[in-house]
């Protein structure tokens, strides 16, 4: 039997440093390029998506630091080398994690950037803890109320989204699906959602290798699925209804929404509908990209994020 990867395996050597940050009762693994931890620079907190870890933001981590910002990528609760508690994957707790990270890093506020599940954390934190959020950028991550409405009413969005989401609700079966055959789920997940151009690169091959390893770290598969299990099951419980009620308010900060033109998973209608919950909403399409625009077309995405950072509130 192959020994599972150690959590420290995600502390990949490179032009950055690894640090541990205590926030909201947990130890988070974080990565930033500048070892000095410059608190005089505006903080940009980078939040990865489902089935990944901080590595998804490797391009922006370097580029945003070089542009004069303090860019910090983290392993979310339950992922990578961050603590993996058995609970706490609800919207309130995840928003509290982000609030705690901003303060623990020595800042009063930050710009939040997130992909997929990480983007949903951006929406939640900006709504529940508005004082610590200056702006948000979300990649393939609609507002949770817009996503719910489209899944319920839109046949096309429901067919792309709901099948795998429901399968993940099954205890133990979902975990086995993510980890079996040396994490081959990652190949299927990225292959069905990304562009052919990216799939032909060495960068794509390395991304698959690193994420296949990371998903097999003990308890990561379970914790990553707990995000989705709470999101689904809470729709039928008081806590989920209350969360959605709280999310039903407009943000008055700049919101940048990015979607790859070839994304088969999150469709254009649901991204556009998210404008209802932001008074300053800017939707951009990234040509030639699928679901992972920040990795498939990193320069284009970084340019858009820098434009957001230069936007006056």
N, C-alpha and C positions, 0 to 999 in steps of 0.2 A: 504494500500500500504506500502510495506516494505521500510524503509529509506535506501538509498544507503550507503555503507561504507564510512567513512571519510578517506581522504588521509593519515592521521596520523596512520591509522590502520596497515600500513606496517612497522611502527617503532616497530618491534617485539623485545621484551626483550630477552636478551641472553648475551653470553660472547663477547660482542662487544659494540660499541658506535655509536650513530647516529649523523650526523652533516649535516649542510647545507653549500653548496659551490656555490659561485657566479661565473659563467663562461658563456661567449658568450651571455650575456644579460639575462640569466635565473638563477633561484635558483634550484640547483640540490640537491636531497637527497642522501647522501652517508653514507656508513657504513664501519667501520674498527674496528679491535679487540683492538689495542693498543691505549688508549686514549691520548697518548702523541703526536701522529702525527709525527712520527720520520722521518724527512726529510733526515737524514743521511743514511737511508736504501734505497735500490733500490725500486722504485715504481712499483707495479703491479696493473693495472687498469682492473677491471673485468666488462664486459659488457654483460648483459643478452639478451635473445632471445625474439621472438614474443610472446605476450600474457603472459609474466611473469613479474618479478621485481627482485630486487637485491637478493632475497632469493635463487634464483637458484644457487648462488655461495657460499652458507653457508659453505659447506665443505672446499672448497679451501681458503675461507677467513680466517679461523682458521689455517689450515695446513700451508699455505704460510707464515703467520705471525710467527708461531712457528718455521719456517725454517729460519727466519731472514730477511724477506722482509716486506715492507710496502704494504700490500694488501688492496685495497679499492674497494668495490663493489658499484655501483651506480644504481639508477633508471634512465633509459634513458629519454630523452625529451618525455613528454607526458605520462609517466608511474608513478605508485606508488605515492610518495609524492613529486615528481619533478614537476616544473611548466608545464602547458599544453597549450602552445600557439596554435592558430589555423593553423599556418603554420610553415615551417622550417624543413620538413621531407625529404628534398632532400639530396643527398650525400655530397654536399659541406658543408651545414650547420651542418650536423651530425658530419662530420670530424672536423669542427670548434669547436663544443661542446667538443669533446675529447681533442683537442689541448688546449682549454681554461681550461679544468679540470686539465690537467697535470700541467699547470703553476699556476693555482689558489691553487693547493695543495702544492705548494712550490718547485716543481721539474722542472728541465730543460728537462728531458726525462723520458720515462717509457716503460715498457713492457705491451702490450695490449693483453688481453685474452677475446675472445668473442665466444658466441654460436649463431648460426643461424643469425638473423638480427644484433646482436651485433658483430658477426664475420665480416659481411660485413662492419660495421663501422671500424673495425680494418684494413681491406684491404684499405679502402678509406683514413683513417688518415695516414697510413704508406706511401701511394702514394702522397697525397696532402700536408702533413706536415712531411716530412721525418726527419727533425731535432729533433723532439720530440719523435720519436719512435725508441727504441733500438731493439726490437724483437716483433713478434706477434705469438700468438697461437690461432687457430680457431678450434672450435668443430662443426662438421656438417655444415660448412660454406665455400663453395668454392669461389674462386675468381669470382667477378660478371661477368667478360667476359666469363669465363669458364661455369658458370651457364647459361648465355644467349645462348651460342652456343649449349649446350647440350639440353636445352629446345626446341630450334628451330630444331635441327637435330636429337636428340636422342629420339626415340619413348617411351622408358621405362621411362626416366627421365621426359619427357613431361607429360606422363599419371599420374605420382605420384605427380607432382608439380603444374600443370597448372589449374586443375579443381577448387580447393578451392581458388587459387589465383585470378582467374577471378571472382568468386562469390563475393569476397570481394570488387570488384570495384563498386558494386551497393550501392549508397548512402542510408543510414538509414537501409537498409535490412541487410547489413553486421554487423552494430552495434547491431541490434536486435538479430542476430544469436549468437553473442558473449555473450550477457547479459541475454537472456531469460532463464527461469527455473533456476533461481539462479546461472547463470554462468555455466550451464551444458556443454557448449562447451568445457570447460577445460577437463572434463572427456573424451570426445570424442577425443580431440586433443592429450592428453597424452596417452590415451589408445591405439590409433591406431599407435603410433610411438615409444613406449617404450617396453622393454623386459618383458616377463611374470614374470621373477624372481623379478624384482623391483616392479612390480604391486602387489606382494604378501606381501610387507613389510609395516610396520607402517609409514616409511619415505615417501613412495609413497602416502599413504592416507593423511598424513599431507600436502604434496605438493599440492594435489588436493584442499584441503580445503582452503589453503592460496591463491592459484591462482584464485580459483572461487570467493573469496571475492575481490581480487585486480582488477580483470577484470571489476567488477561492480562499482568501484570508478568513480564518475562522470567524463566524457570526456575521460577516459582511452581507452575504446573500439574504439572511433572515432580516437584518436591520434595514437593508435597502427595500425589501418588500413591505416592511411595516409602514413606510411612507405611503405606499399605494393602498395598503389595507385600511389604514385610517381614512384616507381620502374617500374610499368607496363606502366603508361601513358607517362612517359618521353621517352620511347623507340621510340615514334612517334613524339617527339618534339626536337627542336634544343638543349635545355638544356640537355636532356638525351644523345643525340648523342655526345655532347661535353664532357659530363662527362665520357662516355665510351672511348672516344679518350684519355682523360687524364689518364684513368686507364690502358691504353695499354702500360705499361712500367714495366720493371723488378724491383723488390725490391732486394736490396743487403744486406739485414739483414737476420738473421736466422728466418725462418718461420716453425712453427710446425703445421701440420694439423692432426686432430684426427677425426676418424669416427668409430662409433659403427658397428661391423660386421653385426648386425641385423637391421640396420637402413633402414626402407622401404621408406624413404622420400628423402634423399640425397644419391644417389648411388655412388658406388666406382669410376666409370669412371669420373664423374665430379670432384671429389676430386683429383684424379690423374692428370687430365688435368690442374689443377691449378698450377702445377709445372712450367708451361711455363712462369709465371709471378714472379718467385722467383729463384734467383741463388743458394740459400741455403735452399732447400725445403725438409722437412722431414715428410713423411706421415706414421702415425701409426694407426693400427686398434685395437680397444678396444673390446676384445672378450666378448661375452655374453651381449652386450649393444645395445640399439637402438639409437634413435636420441638425447637422453639427457645423453651422456656418462659421463659428469662431475657430474651428480647426480646419475646415475645408478651404475657406477663403480668409485666412487670418489677417492679412493686411487690410482688406476691405472692412472687416469688422472693427479692427483697431482704429481705423480712421474715423468710423462712425462714433466709437466710444469717446475718442479724443474730442470730437465735435460736441458731444454731450457735455463733457467735462468743462469745456470752454463756454458753455451756455450759462448766462446769468439767470439766477432764480427770479 
